[in-house]
Amino acid sequence: MRIAIIGAGNVGGGLAASAIKAGHEVFVSAGNPASAQETADKTGATPAGSNTEAVGDADVVVLAVPGSAVADVVGELADSLTGKVVVNAANALTPDYSDLFTANTSLAESVQKQVPQARVVSALGTVFASRYADPIEGGQPVQAFMAGDDADAKATVGQLVESLGFRPVDAGSLRFARSLEEMAFLNISLNANNGWTWQSAFALVGPTTAQES
């Protein structure tokens, strides 16, 4: 796949490295072009001169910027996102990290409302960037939960996360992005408050096949 990663921080850089390792073509952009160049040099990705340039012919566009910057970035790219699979990996954290700034919605739903012509999927936000290079726990792939309203878009994102070594878990419609963003917030809070090592991840356990009648 051709992947456009908007953001060159821990999430964007970690994802770029894993996607390149998985054989994808990766373009990375950032507000500071020097950051995109640095991430590209470290990962083997291609630096883009602008966010619009990065999106280009991308099969998947990943929003890996701070949650507070998502609306501005999406507004800038609105015309370029028509028909695109857009993955929101950002978290809607308040400046003091004490809460989410969304209420009765999710950041992913806000993106979809802002660019209704795009196909938005909430994914990768429940997985710490530190796990991108190490997606195995206890001999099993770490689960990557996804939510979205477009089945084909979710299938594409599922293929992407599986190629990175994760087990994709379809959490349902984009409405459930609210749950996924709360899960991410909980995991962040647990690690920050308890001094954990930012390696924890959620797992759905137990039978996951339909019960026979």
Helices and strands as residue ranges (DSSP letters): E 2-6, H 10-21, E 25-29, H 33-43, E 46-47, H 51-55, E 60-63, G 67-69, H 70-77, G 78-81, E 85-88, H 107-114, E 119-123, G 129-131, E 136-137, E 140-141, E 143-148, H 151-163, E 167-170, G 174-176, H 177-194
